[in-house]
Amino acid sequence: MSEELRVSNIETREAPGKRRFAMVVDTRRCIGCMACQVACKAEYDTPLGVNRTWVP
C-alpha cells in the first residue's frame, strides 16, 4: 500500500518561547473516539472546553 504525506506550504513565523504542537492523524483509521484529544489534553494540561484547531 502506498502512503502519501501532505505538507502545508503555508509560511509560519516562529514566536520566541512559544510551544507549537502538531498531530498527524490517519483519517482512514479514525473512528471518532477522540482518544487522541483526551491524551493530548492530559499530557499538556489543557483546560476542558479549550480547543486549538486551525485548518487552512
mmCIF entry with sequence, helices, sheets and N, C-alpha, C, O atoms, coordinates in Angstrom:
data_MODEL
# 
_entry.id   MODEL 
# 
_entity.id                         1 
_entity.type                       polymer 
_entity.pdbx_number_of_molecules   1 
# 
_entity_poly.entity_id                      1 
_entity_poly.type                           'polypeptide(L)' 
_entity_poly.nstd_linkage                   no 
_entity_poly.nstd_monomer                   no 
_entity_poly.pdbx_seq_one_letter_code       MSEELRVSNIETREAPGKRRFAMVVDTRRCIGCMACQVACKAEYDTPLGVNRTWVP 
_entity_poly.pdbx_seq_one_letter_code_can   MSEELRVSNIETREAPGKRRFAMVVDTRRCIGCMACQVACKAEYDTPLGVNRTWVP 
_entity_poly.pdbx_strand_id                 A 
# 
loop_
_entity_poly_seq.entity_id 
_entity_poly_seq.num 
_entity_poly_seq.mon_id 
_entity_poly_seq.hetero 
1 1  MET n 
1 2  SER n 
1 3  GLU n 
1 4  GLU n 
1 5  LEU n 
1 6  ARG n 
1 7  VAL n 
1 8  SER n 
1 9  ASN n 
1 10 ILE n 
1 11 GLU n 
1 12 THR n 
1 13 ARG n 
1 14 GLU n 
1 15 ALA n 
1 16 PRO n 
1 17 GLY n 
1 18 LYS n 
1 19 ARG n 
1 20 ARG n 
1 21 PHE n 
1 22 ALA n 
1 23 MET n 
1 24 VAL n 
1 25 VAL n 
1 26 ASP n 
1 27 THR n 
1 28 ARG n 
1 29 ARG n 
1 30 CYS n 
1 31 ILE n 
1 32 GLY n 
1 33 CYS n 
1 34 MET n 
1 35 ALA n 
1 36 CYS n 
1 37 GLN n 
1 38 VAL n 
1 39 ALA n 
1 40 CYS n 
1 41 LYS n 
1 42 ALA n 
1 43 GLU n 
1 44 TYR n 
1 45 ASP n 
1 46 THR n 
1 47 PRO n 
1 48 LEU n 
1 49 GLY n 
1 50 VAL n 
1 51 ASN n 
1 52 ARG n 
1 53 THR n 
1 54 TRP n 
1 55 VAL n 
1 56 PRO n 
# 
_struct_asym.id          A 
_struct_asym.entity_id   1 
# 
_struct_conf.conf_type_id            HELX_P 
_struct_conf.id                      HELX_P1 
_struct_conf.pdbx_PDB_helix_id       AA1 
_struct_conf.beg_label_comp_id       ALA 
_struct_conf.beg_label_asym_id       A 
_struct_conf.beg_label_seq_id        35 
_struct_conf.pdbx_beg_PDB_ins_code   ? 
_struct_conf.end_label_comp_id       TYR 
_struct_conf.end_label_asym_id       A 
_struct_conf.end_label_seq_id        44 
_struct_conf.pdbx_end_PDB_ins_code   ? 
_struct_conf.beg_auth_comp_id        ALA 
_struct_conf.beg_auth_asym_id        A 
_struct_conf.beg_auth_seq_id         35 
_struct_conf.end_auth_comp_id        TYR 
_struct_conf.end_auth_asym_id        A 
_struct_conf.end_auth_seq_id         44 
_struct_conf.pdbx_PDB_helix_class    1 
_struct_conf.details                 ? 
_struct_conf.pdbx_PDB_helix_length   10 
# 
_struct_conf_type.id          HELX_P 
_struct_conf_type.criteria    ? 
_struct_conf_type.reference   ? 
# 
loop_
_atom_site.group_PDB 
_atom_site.id 
_atom_site.type_symbol 
_atom_site.label_atom_id 
_atom_site.label_alt_id 
_atom_site.label_comp_id 
_atom_site.label_asym_id 
_atom_site.label_entity_id 
_atom_site.label_seq_id 
_atom_site.pdbx_PDB_ins_code 
_atom_site.Cartn_x 
_atom_site.Cartn_y 
_atom_site.Cartn_z 
_atom_site.occupancy 
_atom_site.B_iso_or_equiv 
_atom_site.pdbx_formal_charge 
_atom_site.auth_seq_id 
_atom_site.auth_comp_id 
_atom_site.auth_asym_id 
_atom_site.auth_atom_id 
_atom_site.pdbx_PDB_model_num 
ATOM 1   N N  . MET A 1 1  ? 0.841   -1.178 0.000  1.00 0.00 ? 1  MET A N  1 
ATOM 2   C CA . MET A 1 1  ? 0.000   0.000  0.000  1.00 0.00 ? 1  MET A CA 1 
ATOM 3   C C  . MET A 1 1  ? 0.889   1.245  0.000  1.00 0.00 ? 1  MET A C  1 
ATOM 4   O O  . MET A 1 1  ? 1.837   1.332  0.780  1.00 0.00 ? 1  MET A O  1 
ATOM 5   N N  . SER A 1 2  ? 0.595   2.173  -0.842 1.00 0.00 ? 2  SER A N  1 
ATOM 6   C CA . SER A 1 2  ? 1.377   3.398  -0.955 1.00 0.00 ? 2  SER A CA 1 
ATOM 7   C C  . SER A 1 2  ? 0.871   4.437  0.045  1.00 0.00 ? 2  SER A C  1 
ATOM 8   O O  . SER A 1 2  ? -0.331  4.680  0.147  1.00 0.00 ? 2  SER A O  1 
ATOM 9   N N  . GLU A 1 3  ? 1.790   5.036  0.771  1.00 0.00 ? 3  GLU A N  1 
ATOM 10  C CA . GLU A 1 3  ? 1.444   6.084  1.731  1.00 0.00 ? 3  GLU A CA 1 
ATOM 11  C C  . GLU A 1 3  ? 1.770   7.441  1.122  1.00 0.00 ? 3  GLU A C  1 
ATOM 12  O O  . GLU A 1 3  ? 2.794   7.599  0.457  1.00 0.00 ? 3  GLU A O  1 
ATOM 13  N N  . GLU A 1 4  ? 0.912   8.403  1.347  1.00 0.00 ? 4  GLU A N  1 
ATOM 14  C CA . GLU A 1 4  ? 1.147   9.748  0.838  1.00 0.00 ? 4  GLU A CA 1 
ATOM 15  C C  . GLU A 1 4  ? 1.051   10.728 1.996  1.00 0.00 ? 4  GLU A C  1 
ATOM 16  O O  . GLU A 1 4  ? 0.058   10.739 2.724  1.00 0.00 ? 4  GLU A O  1 
ATOM 17  N N  . LEU A 1 5  ? 2.067   11.539 2.166  1.00 0.00 ? 5  LEU A N  1 
ATOM 18  C CA . LEU A 1 5  ? 2.051   12.575 3.186  1.00 0.00 ? 5  LEU A CA 1 
ATOM 19  C C  . LEU A 1 5  ? 1.897   13.919 2.511  1.00 0.00 ? 5  LEU A C  1 
ATOM 20  O O  . LEU A 1 5  ? 2.538   14.189 1.495  1.00 0.00 ? 5  LEU A O  1 
ATOM 21  N N  . ARG A 1 6  ? 1.061   14.748 3.064  1.00 0.00 ? 6  ARG A N  1 
ATOM 22  C CA . ARG A 1 6  ? 0.867   16.083 2.509  1.00 0.00 ? 6  ARG A CA 1 
ATOM 23  C C  . ARG A 1 6  ? 1.459   17.096 3.469  1.00 0.00 ? 6  ARG A C  1 
ATOM 24  O O  . ARG A 1 6  ? 1.233   17.033 4.678  1.00 0.00 ? 6  ARG A O  1 
ATOM 25  N N  . VAL A 1 7  ? 2.207   18.014 2.926  1.00 0.00 ? 7  VAL A N  1 
ATOM 26  C CA . VAL A 1 7  ? 2.875   19.022 3.732  1.00 0.00 ? 7  VAL A CA 1 
ATOM 27  C C  . VAL A 1 7  ? 2.324   20.383 3.347  1.00 0.00 ? 7  VAL A C  1 
ATOM 28  O O  . VAL A 1 7  ? 2.200   20.705 2.165  1.00 0.00 ? 7  VAL A O  1 
ATOM 29  N N  . SER A 1 8  ? 1.999   21.170 4.346  1.00 0.00 ? 8  SER A N  1 
ATOM 30  C CA . SER A 1 8  ? 1.480   22.506 4.097  1.00 0.00 ? 8  SER A CA 1 
ATOM 31  C C  . SER A 1 8  ? 2.597   23.413 3.595  1.00 0.00 ? 8  SER A C  1 
ATOM 32  O O  . SER A 1 8  ? 3.736   23.312 4.050  1.00 0.00 ? 8  SER A O  1 
ATOM 33  N N  . ASN A 1 9  ? 2.274   24.284 2.670  1.00 0.00 ? 9  ASN A N  1 
ATOM 34  C CA . ASN A 1 9  ? 3.257   25.249 2.186  1.00 0.00 ? 9  ASN A CA 1 
ATOM 35  C C  . ASN A 1 9  ? 2.970   26.646 2.742  1.00 0.00 ? 9  ASN A C  1 
ATOM 36  O O  . ASN A 1 9  ? 3.439   27.647 2.201  1.00 0.00 ? 9  ASN A O  1 
ATOM 37  N N  . ILE A 1 10 ? 2.203   26.699 3.815  1.00 0.00 ? 10 ILE A N  1 
ATOM 38  C CA . ILE A 1 10 ? 1.866   27.972 4.437  1.00 0.00 ? 10 ILE A CA 1 
ATOM 39  C C  . ILE A 1 10 ? 3.063   28.476 5.239  1.00 0.00 ? 10 ILE A C  1 
ATOM 40  O O  . ILE A 1 10 ? 3.664   27.731 6.013  1.00 0.00 ? 10 ILE A O  1 
ATOM 41  N N  . GLU A 1 11 ? 3.398   29.739 5.045  1.00 0.00 ? 11 GLU A N  1 
ATOM 42  C CA . GLU A 1 11 ? 4.532   30.330 5.757  1.00 0.00 ? 11 GLU A CA 1 
ATOM 43  C C  . GLU A 1 11 ? 4.169   30.516 7.230  1.00 0.00 ? 11 GLU A C  1 
ATOM 44  O O  . GLU A 1 11 ? 3.072   30.970 7.554  1.00 0.00 ? 11 GLU A O  1 
ATOM 45  N N  . THR A 1 12 ? 5.084   30.166 8.104  1.00 0.00 ? 12 THR A N  1 
ATOM 46  C CA . THR A 1 12 ? 4.862   30.368 9.532  1.00 0.00 ? 12 THR A CA 1 
ATOM 47  C C  . THR A 1 12 ? 5.983   31.214 10.099 1.00 0.00 ? 12 THR A C  1 
ATOM 48  O O  . THR A 1 12 ? 7.104   31.203 9.592  1.00 0.00 ? 12 THR A O  1 
ATOM 49  N N  . ARG A 1 13 ? 5.674   31.937 11.143 1.00 0.00 ? 13 ARG A N  1 
ATOM 50  C CA . ARG A 1 13 ? 6.673   32.742 11.829 1.00 0.00 ? 13 ARG A CA 1 
ATOM 51  C C  . ARG A 1 13 ? 6.817   32.206 13.243 1.00 0.00 ? 13 ARG A C  1 
ATOM 52  O O  . ARG A 1 13 ? 5.829   32.020 13.953 1.00 0.00 ? 13 ARG A O  1 
ATOM 53  N N  . GLU A 1 14 ? 8.038   31.964 13.638 1.00 0.00 ? 14 GLU A N  1 
ATOM 54  C CA . GLU A 1 14 ? 8.296   31.438 14.975 1.00 0.00 ? 14 GLU A CA 1 
ATOM 55  C C  . GLU A 1 14 ? 8.156   32.550 16.010 1.00 0.00 ? 14 GLU A C  1 
ATOM 56  O O  . GLU A 1 14 ? 8.652   33.660 15.815 1.00 0.00 ? 14 GLU A O  1 
ATOM 57  N N  . ALA A 1 15 ? 7.485   32.246 17.097 1.00 0.00 ? 15 ALA A N  1 
ATOM 58  C CA . ALA A 1 15 ? 7.380   33.175 18.213 1.00 0.00 ? 15 ALA A CA 1 
ATOM 59  C C  . ALA A 1 15 ? 8.327   32.690 19.304 1.00 0.00 ? 15 ALA A C  1 
ATOM 60  O O  . ALA A 1 15 ? 8.168   31.574 19.799 1.00 0.00 ? 15 ALA A O  1 
ATOM 61  N N  . PRO A 1 16 ? 9.302   33.496 19.687 1.00 0.00 ? 16 PRO A N  1 
ATOM 62  C CA . PRO A 1 16 ? 10.283  33.066 20.690 1.00 0.00 ? 16 PRO A CA 1 
ATOM 63  C C  . PRO A 1 16 ? 9.606   32.628 21.987 1.00 0.00 ? 16 PRO A C  1 
ATOM 64  O O  . PRO A 1 16 ? 8.739   33.325 22.514 1.00 0.00 ? 16 PRO A O  1 
ATOM 65  N N  . GLY A 1 17 ? 10.013  31.468 22.490 1.00 0.00 ? 17 GLY A N  1 
ATOM 66  C CA . GLY A 1 17 ? 9.489   30.978 23.756 1.00 0.00 ? 17 GLY A CA 1 
ATOM 67  C C  . GLY A 1 17 ? 8.117   30.340 23.696 1.00 0.00 ? 17 GLY A C  1 
ATOM 68  O O  . GLY A 1 17 ? 7.608   29.901 24.727 1.00 0.00 ? 17 GLY A O  1 
ATOM 69  N N  . LYS A 1 18 ? 7.511   30.273 22.546 1.00 0.00 ? 18 LYS A N  1 
ATOM 70  C CA . LYS A 1 18 ? 6.176   29.687 22.435 1.00 0.00 ? 18 LYS A CA 1 
ATOM 71  C C  . LYS A 1 18 ? 6.273   28.258 21.931 1.00 0.00 ? 18 LYS A C  1 
ATOM 72  O O  . LYS A 1 18 ? 7.078   27.957 21.050 1.00 0.00 ? 18 LYS A O  1 
ATOM 73  N N  . ARG A 1 19 ? 5.450   27.377 22.491 1.00 0.00 ? 19 ARG A N  1 
ATOM 74  C CA . ARG A 1 19 ? 5.400   25.991 22.041 1.00 0.00 ? 19 ARG A CA 1 
ATOM 75  C C  . ARG A 1 19 ? 4.490   25.873 20.832 1.00 0.00 ? 19 ARG A C  1 
ATOM 76  O O  . ARG A 1 19 ? 3.499   26.593 20.710 1.00 0.00 ? 19 ARG A O  1 
ATOM 77  N N  . ARG A 1 20 ? 4.836   24.965 19.950 1.00 0.00 ? 20 ARG A N  1 
ATOM 78  C CA . ARG A 1 20 ? 3.989   24.683 18.792 1.00 0.00 ? 20 ARG A CA 1 
ATOM 79  C C  . ARG A 1 20 ? 3.750   23.190 18.761 1.00 0.00 ? 20 ARG A C  1 
ATOM 80  O O  . ARG A 1 20 ? 4.676   22.403 18.952 1.00 0.00 ? 20 ARG A O  1 
ATOM 81  N N  . PHE A 1 21 ? 2.528   22.803 18.524 1.00 0.00 ? 21 PHE A N  1 
ATOM 82  C CA . PHE A 1 21 ? 2.158   21.401 18.515 1.00 0.00 ? 21 PHE A CA 1 
ATOM 83  C C  . PHE A 1 21 ? 1.563   21.028 17.173 1.00 0.00 ? 21 PHE A C  1 
ATOM 84  O O  . PHE A 1 21 ? 0.946   21.848 16.492 1.00 0.00 ? 21 PHE A O  1 
ATOM 85  N N  . ALA A 1 22 ? 1.760   19.791 16.816 1.00 0.00 ? 22 ALA A N  1 
ATOM 86  C CA . ALA A 1 22 ? 1.151   19.263 15.594 1.00 0.00 ? 22 ALA A CA 1 
ATOM 87  C C  . ALA A 1 22 ? 0.829   17.803 15.835 1.00 0.00 ? 22 ALA A C  1 
ATOM 88  O O  . ALA A 1 22 ? 1.495   17.132 16.624 1.00 0.00 ? 22 ALA A O  1 
ATOM 89  N N  . MET A 1 23 ? -0.182  17.321 15.163 1.00 0.00 ? 23 MET A N  1 
ATOM 90  C CA . MET A 1 23 ? -0.563  15.926 15.291 1.00 0.00 ? 23 MET A CA 1 
ATOM 91  C C  . MET A 1 23 ? -0.922  15.407 13.903 1.00 0.00 ? 23 MET A C  1 
ATOM 92  O O  . MET A 1 23 ? -1.638  16.064 13.147 1.00 0.00 ? 23 MET A O  1 
ATOM 93  N N  . VAL A 1 24 ? -0.428  14.251 13.590 1.00 0.00 ? 24 VAL A N  1 
ATOM 94  C CA . VAL A 1 24 ? -0.753  13.616 12.319 1.00 0.00 ? 24 VAL A CA 1 
ATOM 95  C C  . VAL A 1 24 ? -1.786  12.544 12.600 1.00 0.00 ? 24 VAL A C  1 
ATOM 96  O O  . VAL A 1 24 ? -1.590  11.697 13.472 1.00 0.00 ? 24 VAL A O  1 
ATOM 97  N N  . VAL A 1 25 ? -2.886  12.577 11.863 1.00 0.00 ? 25 VAL A N  1 
ATOM 98  C CA . VAL A 1 25 ? -3.967  11.618 12.061 1.00 0.00 ? 25 VAL A CA 1 
ATOM 99  C C  . VAL A 1 25 ? -4.234  10.899 10.753 1.00 0.00 ? 25 VAL A C  1 
ATOM 100 O O  . VAL A 1 25 ? -4.444  11.529 9.716  1.00 0.00 ? 25 VAL A O  1 
ATOM 101 N N  . ASP A 1 26 ? -4.224  9.587  10.810 1.00 0.00 ? 26 ASP A N  1 
ATOM 102 C CA . ASP A 1 26 ? -4.581  8.780  9.644  1.00 0.00 ? 26 ASP A CA 1 
ATOM 103 C C  . ASP A 1 26 ? -6.100  8.689  9.620  1.00 0.00 ? 26 ASP A C  1 
ATOM 104 O O  . ASP A 1 26 ? -6.689  7.867  10.322 1.00 0.00 ? 26 ASP A O  1 
ATOM 105 N N  . THR A 1 27 ? -6.728  9.529  8.816  1.00 0.00 ? 27 THR A N  1 
ATOM 106 C CA . THR A 1 27 ? -8.189  9.594  8.797  1.00 0.00 ? 27 THR A CA 1 
ATOM 107 C C  . THR A 1 27 ? -8.847  8.319  8.293  1.00 0.00 ? 27 THR A C  1 
ATOM 108 O O  . THR A 1 27 ? -10.050 8.122  8.467  1.00 0.00 ? 27 THR A O  1 
ATOM 109 N N  . ARG A 1 28 ? -8.061  7.462  7.674  1.00 0.00 ? 28 ARG A N  1 
ATOM 110 C CA . ARG A 1 28 ? -8.624  6.180  7.233  1.00 0.00 ? 28 ARG A CA 1 
ATOM 111 C C  . ARG A 1 28 ? -8.835  5.244  8.414  1.00 0.00 ? 28 ARG A C  1 
ATOM 112 O O  . ARG A 1 28 ? -9.617  4.297  8.328  1.00 0.00 ? 28 ARG A O  1 
ATOM 113 N N  . ARG A 1 29 ? -8.139  5.504  9.519  1.00 0.00 ? 29 ARG A N  1 
ATOM 114 C CA . ARG A 1 29 ? -8.247  4.638  10.694 1.00 0.00 ? 29 ARG A CA 1 
ATOM 115 C C  . ARG A 1 29 ? -9.026  5.290  11.833 1.00 0.00 ? 29 ARG A C  1 
ATOM 116 O O  . ARG A 1 29 ? -9.355  4.623  12.814 1.00 0.00 ? 29 ARG A O  1 
ATOM 117 N N  . CYS A 1 30 ? -9.322  6.572  11.716 1.00 0.00 ? 30 CYS A N  1 
ATOM 118 C CA . CYS A 1 30 ? -10.025 7.302  12.773 1.00 0.00 ? 30 CYS A CA 1 
ATOM 119 C C  . CYS A 1 30 ? -11.466 6.803  12.901 1.00 0.00 ? 30 CYS A C  1 
ATOM 120 O O  . CYS A 1 30 ? -12.179 6.666  11.907 1.00 0.00 ? 30 CYS A O  1 
ATOM 121 N N  . ILE A 1 31 ? -11.885 6.533  14.157 1.00 0.00 ? 31 ILE A N  1 
ATOM 122 C CA . ILE A 1 31 ? -13.267 6.104  14.393 1.00 0.00 ? 31 ILE A CA 1 
ATOM 123 C C  . ILE A 1 31 ? -14.047 7.165  15.165 1.00 0.00 ? 31 ILE A C  1 
ATOM 124 O O  . ILE A 1 31 ? -15.191 6.934  15.556 1.00 0.00 ? 31 ILE A O  1 
ATOM 125 N N  . GLY A 1 32 ? -13.435 8.317  15.384 1.00 0.00 ? 32 GLY A N  1 
ATOM 126 C CA . GLY A 1 32 ? -14.108 9.429  16.044 1.00 0.00 ? 32 GLY A CA 1 
ATOM 127 C C  . GLY A 1 32 ? -14.229 9.303  17.551 1.00 0.00 ? 32 GLY A C  1 
ATOM 128 O O  . GLY A 1 32 ? -15.091 9.948  18.147 1.00 0.00 ? 32 GLY A O  1 
ATOM 129 N N  . CYS A 1 33 ? -13.393 8.494  18.184 1.00 0.00 ? 33 CYS A N  1 
ATOM 130 C CA . CYS A 1 33 ? -13.487 8.271  19.633 1.00 0.00 ? 33 CYS A CA 1 
ATOM 131 C C  . CYS A 1 33 ? -12.893 9.416  20.453 1.00 0.00 ? 33 CYS A C  1 
ATOM 132 O O  . CYS A 1 33 ? -13.153 9.519  21.651 1.00 0.00 ? 33 CYS A O  1 
ATOM 133 N N  . MET A 1 34 ? -12.106 10.266 19.821 1.00 0.00 ? 34 MET A N  1 
ATOM 134 C CA . MET A 1 34 ? -11.472 11.432 20.434 1.00 0.00 ? 34 MET A CA 1 
ATOM 135 C C  . MET A 1 34 ? -10.433 11.073 21.495 1.00 0.00 ? 34 MET A C  1 
ATOM 136 O O  . MET A 1 34 ? -10.079 11.920 22.315 1.00 0.00 ? 34 MET A O  1 
ATOM 137 N N  . ALA A 1 35 ? -9.938  9.837  21.495 1.00 0.00 ? 35 ALA A N  1 
ATOM 138 C CA . ALA A 1 35 ? -8.903  9.425  22.450 1.00 0.00 ? 35 ALA A CA 1 
ATOM 139 C C  . ALA A 1 35 ? -7.639  10.254 22.265 1.00 0.00 ? 35 ALA A C  1 
ATOM 140 O O  . ALA A 1 35 ? -6.948  10.542 23.242 1.00 0.00 ? 35 ALA A O  1 
ATOM 141 N N  . CYS A 1 36 ? -7.323  10.641 21.035 1.00 0.00 ? 36 CYS A N  1 
ATOM 142 C CA . CYS A 1 36 ? -6.136  11.458 20.781 1.00 0.00 ? 36 CYS A CA 1 
ATOM 143 C C  . CYS A 1 36 ? -6.284  12.826 21.447 1.00 0.00 ? 36 CYS A C  1 
ATOM 144 O O  . CYS A 1 36 ? -5.318  13.364 21.989 1.00 0.00 ? 36 CYS A O  1 
ATOM 145 N N  . GLN A 1 37 ? -7.491  13.385 21.407 1.00 0.00 ? 37 GLN A N  1 
ATOM 146 C CA . GLN A 1 37 ? -7.744  14.677 22.037 1.00 0.00 ? 37 GLN A CA 1 
ATOM 147 C C  . GLN A 1 37 ? -7.637  14.563 23.556 1.00 0.00 ? 37 GLN A C  1 
ATOM 148 O O  . GLN A 1 37 ? -7.050  15.434 24.198 1.00 0.00 ? 37 GLN A O  1 
ATOM 149 N N  . VAL A 1 38 ? -8.187  13.517 24.131 1.00 0.00 ? 38 VAL A N  1 
ATOM 150 C CA . VAL A 1 38 ? -8.120  13.303 25.577 1.00 0.00 ? 38 VAL A CA 1 
ATOM 151 C C  . VAL A 1 38 ? -6.668  13.150 26.020 1.00 0.00 ? 38 VAL A C  1 
ATOM 152 O O  . VAL A 1 38 ? -6.256  13.744 27.017 1.00 0.00 ? 38 VAL A O  1 
ATOM 153 N N  . ALA A 1 39 ? -5.897  12.357 25.286 1.00 0.00 ? 39 ALA A N  1 
ATOM 154 C CA . ALA A 1 39 ? -4.492  12.135 25.631 1.00 0.00 ? 39 ALA A CA 1 
ATOM 155 C C  . ALA A 1 39 ? -3.691  13.431 25.537 1.00 0.00 ? 39 ALA A C  1 
ATOM 156 O O  . ALA A 1 39 ? -2.855  13.704 26.399 1.00 0.00 ? 39 ALA A O  1 
ATOM 157 N N  . CYS A 1 40 ? -3.933  14.220 24.517 1.00 0.00 ? 40 CYS A N  1 
ATOM 158 C CA . CYS A 1 40 ? -3.218  15.487 24.341 1.00 0.00 ? 40 CYS A CA 1 
ATOM 159 C C  . CYS A 1 40 ? -3.543  16.445 25.487 1.00 0.00 ? 40 CYS A C  1 
ATOM 160 O O  . CYS A 1 40 ? -2.644  17.080 26.037 1.00 0.00 ? 40 CYS A O  1 
ATOM 161 N N  . LYS A 1 41 ? -4.821  16.551 25.847 1.00 0.00 ? 41 LYS A N  1 
ATOM 162 C CA . LYS A 1 41 ? -5.222  17.430 26.947 1.00 0.00 ? 41 LYS A CA 1 
ATOM 163 C C  . LYS A 1 41 ? -4.593  16.986 28.266 1.00 0.00 ? 41 LYS A C  1 
ATOM 164 O O  . LYS A 1 41 ? -4.171  17.821 29.067 1.00 0.00 ? 41 LYS A O  1 
ATOM 165 N N  . ALA A 1 42 ? -4.530  15.675 28.491 1.00 0.00 ? 42 ALA A N  1 
ATOM 166 C CA . ALA A 1 42 ? -3.937  15.157 29.728 1.00 0.00 ? 42 ALA A CA 1 
ATOM 167 C C  . ALA A 1 42 ? -2.431  15.426 29.761 1.00 0.00 ? 42 ALA A C  1 
ATOM 168 O O  . ALA A 1 42 ? -1.889  15.812 30.796 1.00 0.00 ? 42 ALA A O  1 
ATOM 169 N N  . GLU A 1 43 ? -1.770  15.224 28.641 1.00 0.00 ? 43 GLU A N  1 
ATOM 170 C CA . GLU A 1 43 ? -0.312  15.391 28.580 1.00 0.00 ? 43 GLU A CA 1 
ATOM 171 C C  . GLU A 1 43 ? 0.111   16.846 28.755 1.00 0.00 ? 43 GLU A C  1 
ATOM 172 O O  . GLU A 1 43 ? 1.105   17.125 29.426 1.00 0.00 ? 43 GLU A O  1 
ATOM 173 N N  . TYR A 1 44 ? -0.632  17.773 28.158 1.00 0.00 ? 44 TYR A N  1 
ATOM 174 C CA . TYR A 1 44 ? -0.232  19.176 28.158 1.00 0.00 ? 44 TYR A CA 1 
ATOM 175 C C  . TYR A 1 44 ? -1.098  20.053 29.053 1.00 0.00 ? 44 TYR A C  1 
ATOM 176 O O  . TYR A 1 44 ? -1.049  21.280 28.964 1.00 0.00 ? 44 TYR A O  1 
ATOM 177 N N  . ASP A 1 45 ? -1.898  19.412 29.924 1.00 0.00 ? 45 ASP A N  1 
ATOM 178 C CA . ASP A 1 45 ? -2.703  20.115 30.922 1.00 0.00 ? 45 ASP A CA 1 
ATOM 179 C C  . ASP A 1 45 ? -3.535  21.247 30.313 1.00 0.00 ? 45 ASP A C  1 
ATOM 180 O O  . ASP A 1 45 ? -3.554  22.366 30.828 1.00 0.00 ? 45 ASP A O  1 
ATOM 181 N N  . THR A 1 46 ? -4.210  20.942 29.227 1.00 0.00 ? 46 THR A N  1 
ATOM 182 C CA . THR A 1 46 ? -5.082  21.902 28.563 1.00 0.00 ? 46 THR A CA 1 
ATOM 183 C C  . THR A 1 46 ? -6.457  21.863 29.230 1.00 0.00 ? 46 THR A C  1 
ATOM 184 O O  . THR A 1 46 ? -7.010  20.777 29.408 1.00 0.00 ? 46 THR A O  1 
ATOM 185 N N  . PRO A 1 47 ? -7.020  23.003 29.600 1.00 0.00 ? 47 PRO A N  1 
ATOM 186 C CA . PRO A 1 47 ? -8.316  23.011 30.280 1.00 0.00 ? 47 PRO A CA 1 
ATOM 187 C C  . PRO A 1 47 ? -9.432  22.434 29.405 1.00 0.00 ? 47 PRO A C  1 
ATOM 188 O O  . PRO A 1 47 ? -9.400  22.536 28.179 1.00 0.00 ? 47 PRO A O  1 
ATOM 189 N N  . LEU A 1 48 ? -10.417 21.825 30.069 1.00 0.00 ? 48 LEU A N  1 
ATOM 190 C CA . LEU A 1 48 ? -11.583 21.327 29.345 1.00 0.00 ? 48 LEU A CA 1 
ATOM 191 C C  . LEU A 1 48 ? -12.284 22.496 28.672 1.00 0.00 ? 48 LEU A C  1 
ATOM 192 O O  . LEU A 1 48 ? -12.328 23.597 29.222 1.00 0.00 ? 48 LEU A O  1 
ATOM 193 N N  . GLY A 1 49 ? -12.821 22.268 27.508 1.00 0.00 ? 49 GLY A N  1 
ATOM 194 C CA . GLY A 1 49 ? -13.518 23.310 26.771 1.00 0.00 ? 49 GLY A CA 1 
ATOM 195 C C  . GLY A 1 49 ? -12.616 24.159 25.896 1.00 0.00 ? 49 GLY A C  1 
ATOM 196 O O  . GLY A 1 49 ? -13.107 24.967 25.107 1.00 0.00 ? 49 GLY A O  1 
ATOM 197 N N  . VAL A 1 50 ? -11.300 23.994 26.019 1.00 0.00 ? 50 VAL A N  1 
ATOM 198 C CA . VAL A 1 50 ? -10.354 24.746 25.196 1.00 0.00 ? 50 VAL A CA 1 
ATOM 199 C C  . VAL A 1 50 ? -9.913  23.863 24.045 1.00 0.00 ? 50 VAL A C  1 
ATOM 200 O O  . VAL A 1 50 ? -9.396  22.766 24.259 1.00 0.00 ? 50 VAL A O  1 
ATOM 201 N N  . ASN A 1 51 ? -10.116 24.337 22.828 1.00 0.00 ? 51 ASN A N  1 
ATOM 202 C CA . ASN A 1 51 ? -9.688  23.608 21.638 1.00 0.00 ? 51 ASN A CA 1 
ATOM 203 C C  . ASN A 1 51 ? -8.872  24.535 20.770 1.00 0.00 ? 51 ASN A C  1 
ATOM 204 O O  . ASN A 1 51 ? -9.233  25.693 20.562 1.00 0.00 ? 51 ASN A O  1 
ATOM 205 N N  . ARG A 1 52 ? -7.780  24.023 20.271 1.00 0.00 ? 52 ARG A N  1 
ATOM 206 C CA . ARG A 1 52 ? -6.919  24.815 19.394 1.00 0.00 ? 52 ARG A CA 1 
ATOM 207 C C  . ARG A 1 52 ? -6.809  24.106 18.062 1.00 0.00 ? 52 ARG A C  1 
ATOM 208 O O  . ARG A 1 52 ? -5.838  23.396 17.800 1.00 0.00 ? 52 ARG A O  1 
ATOM 209 N N  . THR A 1 53 ? -7.789  24.300 17.239 1.00 0.00 ? 53 THR A N  1 
ATOM 210 C CA . THR A 1 53 ? -7.797  23.647 15.941 1.00 0.00 ? 53 THR A CA 1 
ATOM 211 C C  . THR A 1 53 ? -7.756  24.717 14.863 1.00 0.00 ? 53 THR A C  1 
ATOM 212 O O  . THR A 1 53 ? -8.622  25.590 14.799 1.00 0.00 ? 53 THR A O  1 
ATOM 213 N N  . TRP A 1 54 ? -6.731  24.636 14.013 1.00 0.00 ? 54 TRP A N  1 
ATOM 214 C CA . TRP A 1 54 ? -6.636  25.560 12.896 1.00 0.00 ? 54 TRP A CA 1 
ATOM 215 C C  . TRP A 1 54 ? -6.368  24.740 11.653 1.00 0.00 ? 54 TRP A C  1 
ATOM 216 O O  . TRP A 1 54 ? -5.353  24.049 11.555 1.00 0.00 ? 54 TRP A O  1 
ATOM 217 N N  . VAL A 1 55 ? -7.267  24.820 10.723 1.00 0.00 ? 55 VAL A N  1 
ATOM 218 C CA . VAL A 1 55 ? -7.107  24.084 9.475  1.00 0.00 ? 55 VAL A CA 1 
ATOM 219 C C  . VAL A 1 55 ? -7.206  25.091 8.341  1.00 0.00 ? 55 VAL A C  1 
ATOM 220 O O  . VAL A 1 55 ? -8.239  25.736 8.165  1.00 0.00 ? 55 VAL A O  1 
ATOM 221 N N  . PRO A 1 56 ? -6.125  25.228 7.569  1.00 0.00 ? 56 PRO A N  1 
ATOM 222 C CA . PRO A 1 56 ? -6.152  26.219 6.484  1.00 0.00 ? 56 PRO A CA 1 
ATOM 223 C C  . PRO A 1 56 ? -7.064  25.785 5.359  1.00 0.00 ? 56 PRO A C  1 
ATOM 224 O O  . PRO A 1 56 ? -7.205  26.500 4.367  1.00 0.00 ? 56 PRO A O  1 
# 
